[in-house]
Amino acid sequence: MDREAMELEAMESDARLERMDRVAVLYAEITAATREFLRALAESDRHRDWAEAGFASCSDWLAWRIGVTRMTASEKVRAAKALEDLPLISEAMGRGDLSFSKVRALTRVATPENEAELLAFARAGSTASLERLVRGWKTMDRAGEQRAEQLRHRMRSFSVFPDGEGMYLVRGRLTPEVAAVLMRAVEAAGDAL
């Protein structure tokens, strides 16, 4: 290979590396901006800004405002609120070192006590392997699940009140299973009428 061809090949190699570096830098900037978005979202939720706009929850408002599904919006709100108590994970995302996918998985199980260990796992592997770890971690924490179930049970409520205009006001907080049965019953009653 002559000298001119070698120089051309070296320049092409440098250009390739430069393009690849640019992609990585842009992704880190997007990740850092996503952390800022989550910080602003948590603050907006804390101040209940969504209620002033007539929405039932921050997730409802976010789904409407940015055009995502309610489930996607709920995950963003959940992760945003969880990051408030997880400074190591929050900082890593703010630097662009940790993607939202990994943060979403981590915030399902991370606590201030275990976040350093979980963060090390997140940095060492793929999002898919982290998701598997989180599922296993949640399985190991059956006592925590039992406490959450007991809390959900205590928070249940259901009431029906006449409103004075011949209509009834129904208000409640139900477990997903009970809510599904109730919705089927309401649909069946509606069909019958």
C-alpha positions in Angstrom: 0.0 0.0 0.0 1.4 3.4 -0.9 1.8 6.3 1.4 -1.2 8.2 0.0 -3.5 5.3 0.4 -2.4 4.8 4.0 -3.0 8.4 4.8 -6.5 8.3 3.2 -7.3 5.1 5.2 -6.1 6.8 8.4 -8.3 9.9 7.7 -11.3 7.6 7.1 -10.6 5.8 10.3 -10.4 9.1 12.2 -13.7 10.3 10.7 -15.4 7.0 11.7 -14.2 7.3 15.3 -15.3 11.0 15.4 -18.8 10.0 14.2 -19.0 7.2 16.7 -17.9 9.6 19.5 -20.5 12.1 18.4 -23.3 9.5 18.7 -22.1 8.6 22.2 -21.9 12.2 23.3 -25.3 13.1 21.9 -26.9 10.1 23.7 -25.3 11.2 27.0 -26.7 14.7 26.5 -30.2 13.2 25.9 -29.9 11.1 29.0 -28.8 14.1 31.1 -31.7 16.1 29.6 -34.1 13.3 30.5 -32.9 13.5 34.1 -33.7 17.2 34.1 -37.2 16.4 32.7 -37.7 13.9 35.5 -36.6 16.4 38.1 -39.0 19.0 36.8 -41.8 16.3 36.6 -41.3 15.3 40.2 -41.4 19.0 41.3 -44.6 19.6 39.3 -46.1 16.5 40.9 -45.1 17.6 44.4 -46.8 20.9 43.8 -49.8 19.2 42.3 -49.7 21.5 39.3 -51.8 19.0 37.3 -54.7 19.4 39.7 -55.0 23.1 38.8 -55.3 22.1 35.2 -58.3 19.8 36.1 -56.5 16.4 35.9 -56.9 13.6 38.4 -53.2 12.8 38.5 -49.8 13.9 37.2 -49.8 10.8 35.1 -53.1 11.7 33.4 -51.8 15.2 32.7 -48.5 14.0 31.4 -50.1 11.4 29.1 -52.3 14.1 27.7 -49.6 16.8 27.5 -46.8 14.8 25.7 -49.0 12.3 23.9 -47.9 9.0 25.6 -50.0 6.2 27.1 -51.1 6.5 30.6 -48.9 3.5 31.6 -45.8 5.2 30.0 -46.7 8.4 31.8 -47.1 6.6 35.1 -43.7 4.9 34.8 -42.1 8.3 34.2 -43.8 9.8 37.2 -42.9 6.8 39.4 -39.3 6.9 38.3 -39.1 10.7 38.7 -40.4 10.5 42.3 -38.1 7.5 43.2 -35.0 9.4 42.0 -35.7 12.1 44.6 -34.5 9.6 47.2 -31.7 7.9 45.2 -28.8 10.4 44.8 -26.3 8.0 43.3 -28.6 6.8 40.5 -29.8 10.4 40.0 -26.3 11.7 39.6 -25.3 8.9 37.2 -28.2 9.7 35.0 -27.6 13.4 35.2 -24.0 12.8 33.9 -25.4 10.8 31.1 -23.9 7.6 32.4 -27.2 5.7 32.9 -30.1 5.4 30.5 -33.7 5.9 31.4 -34.4 2.3 30.7 -31.9 1.3 33.4 -33.1 3.9 35.8 -36.7 2.7 35.3 -35.6 -0.8 36.2 -33.5 0.3 39.2 -36.2 2.5 40.7 -38.5 -0.5 41.1 -36.3 -1.9 43.8 -33.6 0.6 44.8 -33.5 2.1 48.2 -30.9 4.5 49.6 -29.3 1.5 51.4 -28.9 -0.7 48.3 -28.6 1.8 45.4 -24.8 1.7 45.3 -24.8 -2.1 44.8 -27.6 -1.9 42.2 -25.8 0.9 40.4 -22.7 -1.2 40.1 -24.8 -4.0 38.5 -26.4 -1.4 36.1 -23.1 -0.1 34.9 -21.7 -3.6 34.4 -24.4 -5.0 32.1 -27.2 -4.5 29.6 -30.7 -3.3 30.4 -32.0 -6.8 29.8 -29.7 -8.3 32.3 -30.6 -5.6 34.8 -34.3 -6.3 34.3 -33.6 -9.9 35.1 -31.7 -8.9 38.2 -34.5 -6.6 39.3 -37.1 -9.3 38.9 -35.0 -11.6 41.0 -34.4 -8.9 43.6 -38.2 -8.3 43.9 -38.8 -12.0 44.3 -36.3 -12.1 47.2 -38.1 -9.2 48.8 -41.3 -11.1 49.6 -41.6 -9.4 52.9 -41.7 -6.0 51.2 -44.4 -7.2 48.8 -46.4 -8.5 51.8 -46.1 -5.1 53.5 -47.2 -3.4 50.3 -50.2 -5.7 50.0 -51.2 -5.0 53.5 -50.9 -1.2 52.9 -53.1 -1.6 49.7 -55.6 -3.5 51.8 -55.8 -0.8 54.4 -56.2 1.9 51.8 -59.3 0.3 50.2 -62.5 2.3 50.3 -65.8 2.4 48.5 -68.8 4.6 49.0 -72.0 5.6 47.2 -73.9 8.8 48.1 -77.1 10.3 46.7 -76.2 13.8 45.4 -79.7 15.4 45.9 -80.5 15.6 42.2 -81.5 12.0 41.9 -78.0 10.8 40.9 -75.4 9.0 42.9 -71.8 9.8 43.5 -69.5 6.7 43.6 -66.1 7.1 45.0 -63.6 4.4 45.9 -60.1 3.1 45.9 -60.0 -0.6 44.9 -57.4 -3.3 44.3 -57.0 -4.0 40.6 -58.8 -7.3 40.9 -61.8 -5.9 42.7 -61.9 -2.9 40.3 -62.0 -5.3 37.3 -64.9 -7.2 38.8 -66.7 -4.0 39.5 -66.2 -2.7 36.0 -67.6 -5.9 34.5 -70.6 -5.6 36.8 -71.2 -2.0 35.8 -70.9 -2.9 32.1 -73.3 -5.8 32.5 -75.8 -3.5 34.4 -75.4 -0.9 31.6 -76.1 -3.5 29.0 -79.1 -4.7 30.9 -80.6 -1.2 31.1 
